Amino acid sequence: MISFLALPVYGQKQSKEEKEAAGKALYEMAKQCVEQKSFVIVPATYGGQMEYNNDNSNFFSAEGANFFAQGNMVCGNGYTNILEATEYDATFNKKGQMTLKIVVKGRMMNGTYIITMRNNTNEADVIFTPQNGMVRRFTGPIMPLTTSYNKRSNPM
């Protein structure tokens, strides 16, 4: 009876090849989103203690020529910030690791986002260094704009 119950659970596990294929698909999707400047990052964890985020109104998004940063953990203020990129540089090394540098300028904030993503995943590590204020660190997946996130009205 115990082996009968364990068999369905064992059968549902993904093989190593399936996990790698799923990771590669996520990586390629994220890479395409970055190249098209059409993505959103909703933090999964943030801060020095790696606290978990359960609020999708904290996000950083690229929507063509405009960038949006919203939430204290992402930009250091409570506004929906419309930003312009003065620099947007994505590089990929031989191992497939991406480094994206975005220098942003807006009405309420200015600073630099450094986004790194390893090969075979869409999980990004983000460091925001503002011109004034405290450095912000968070992690989250790079997803297409069709992903659910809560943008407030009346952006600054």
Backbone hydrogen bonds, N-H to C=O, Kabsch-Sander energy under -0.5 kcal/mol:
donor,donor_aa,acceptor,acceptor_aa,energy
5,L,1,M,-1.7
6,A,2,I,-2.0
7,L,3,S,-1.7
9,V,5,L,-0.7
10,Y,6,A,-2.3
11,G,7,L,-2.2
12,Q,8,P,-0.9
12,Q,9,V,-0.6
13,K,10,Y,-1.0
19,K,15,S,-2.2
20,E,16,K,-2.2
21,A,17,E,-2.4
22,A,18,E,-2.3
23,G,19,K,-2.4
24,K,20,E,-2.5
25,A,21,A,-2.1
26,L,22,A,-2.1
27,Y,23,G,-2.4
28,E,24,K,-2.6
29,M,25,A,-2.2
30,A,26,L,-2.5
31,K,27,Y,-2.8
32,Q,28,E,-2.3
33,C,29,M,-2.2
34,V,30,A,-2.4
35,E,31,K,-2.3
36,Q,32,Q,-1.9
37,K,34,V,-1.0
38,S,33,C,-2.6
39,F,62,A,-1.3
40,V,143,M,-2.4
41,I,60,F,-2.8
42,V,141,P,-0.6
44,A,139,T,-3.8
45,T,139,T,-1.4
46,Y,51,E,-2.0
47,G,137,R,-2.3
50,M,47,G,-1.0
51,E,46,Y,-2.1
53,N,44,A,-2.7
56,N,54,N,-0.5
58,N,55,D,-1.3
59,F,57,S,-0.6
59,F,70,Q,-2.0
60,F,41,I,-1.9
61,S,68,F,-2.9
62,A,39,F,-2.8
63,E,61,S,-0.5
63,E,66,N,-3.3
64,G,37,K,-3.0
66,N,63,E,-1.4
67,F,83,L,-2.1
68,F,61,S,-2.5
69,A,81,N,-1.7
70,Q,59,F,-2.5
71,G,79,Y,-0.8
74,V,71,G,-1.0
75,C,71,G,-2.4
76,G,71,G,-0.6
76,G,72,N,-1.3
81,N,69,A,-2.9
81,N,79,Y,-0.9
82,I,80,T,-0.5
83,L,67,F,-3.4
83,L,81,N,-0.6
84,E,105,K,-2.5
85,A,65,A,-0.6
86,T,84,E,-0.6
86,T,103,V,-2.7
87,E,103,V,-1.2
89,D,101,K,-2.4
91,T,99,T,-2.7
93,N,97,Q,-2.2
96,G,93,N,-1.6
98,M,117,M,-3.1
99,T,91,T,-2.5
100,L,115,I,-3.1
101,K,89,D,-2.5
102,I,100,L,-0.5
102,I,113,Y,-2.8
103,V,87,E,-1.9
104,V,102,I,-0.6
104,V,111,G,-2.8
105,K,84,E,-2.2
106,G,109,M,-1.7
107,R,82,I,-0.6
111,G,104,V,-2.1
112,T,129,T,-2.1
113,Y,102,I,-3.1
114,I,112,T,-0.5
114,I,127,I,-2.5
115,I,100,L,-3.0
115,I,113,Y,-0.6
116,T,125,D,-2.5
117,M,98,M,-2.1
118,R,123,E,-0.6
121,T,118,R,-0.8
124,A,140,G,-2.9
125,D,116,T,-2.6
126,V,124,A,-0.5
126,V,138,F,-3.1
127,I,114,I,-2.2
128,F,136,R,-3.2
129,T,112,T,-2.8
129,T,127,I,-0.6
131,Q,110,N,-2.3
136,R,128,F,-2.5
138,F,126,V,-2.1
139,T,45,T,-2.4
140,G,124,A,-1.9
142,I,122,N,-2.6
143,M,40,V,-2.4
143,M,141,P,-0.7
147,T,144,P,-2.0
150,N,56,N,-2.1
151,K,149,Y,-0.9
152,R,150,N,-0.5
156,M,80,T,-3.2
